[in-house]
Amino acid sequence: MLANMAISLIMHKRITTTLAKAKALKAYVEPLITRSKTDTTTSRRVVFRYLQNKYAVTELFKEISTKVADRPGGYTRIIKLGTRQGDAADVCFIELVDYDENMAKTPKTAKKTRRSRRSKSAEAAPAAEAPAQATEEAKAEAPAEEAPKAE
């Protein structure tokens, strides 16, 4: 059963199963993925001994091993989905980590949101400086104007 589930996981990159089976599958398939990082005849034979499917072995050594080459471990992820209606078994899906587009690490673009407060304060700051300059100029001119009046 584990060999068939491992083949399905390798070929489809994600399968839905019960939590107990997923945990057993994780312990079964992760050493095989680690073995696939070194593409030698011996490692291919060892993996074939477990899987007994040449298409799955080819997929594992060509595609999956190149994606997980720099990953030190943790090739699979188990995400719980809830309980099954019929027997209340815990259902989850197990997937290969590097093949999930939703959770893949992509560079996030900065959101360009309009902040009305900041723009108002930015507009208010130059406006606040302008009256301050006007009052300084007025003070400088005021004594000059008052002096002739006093005479």
Summary of the structure (lengths in Angstrom):
residues: 151
radius of gyration: 33.8
end to end distance: 111.0
largest distance: 113.3
contacts: 362
relative contact order: 0.13
helix: 61%
strand: 13%
